Amino acid sequence: MFNLFKSKKEKLQLKHRKLLEQAFQMSRIDRSKSDQLHAEAGKVLEEIEKL
């Protein structure tokens, strides 16, 4: 319900944080998947910086 009031930057920051957490968890299991998630988080970070 409260997600309606978040700005686009806040939503992207939340997505970035979740991707980094997933990448950390996957680093123990599957390193290539972890690298993929980390790269995706980097793309989201670039979008945040553009704003």
Secondary structure, DSSP 4 states (H G I P E B T S, - for coil): -GGGG--HHHHHHHHHHHHHHHHHHHTTT-HHHHHHHHHHHHHHHHHHHH-
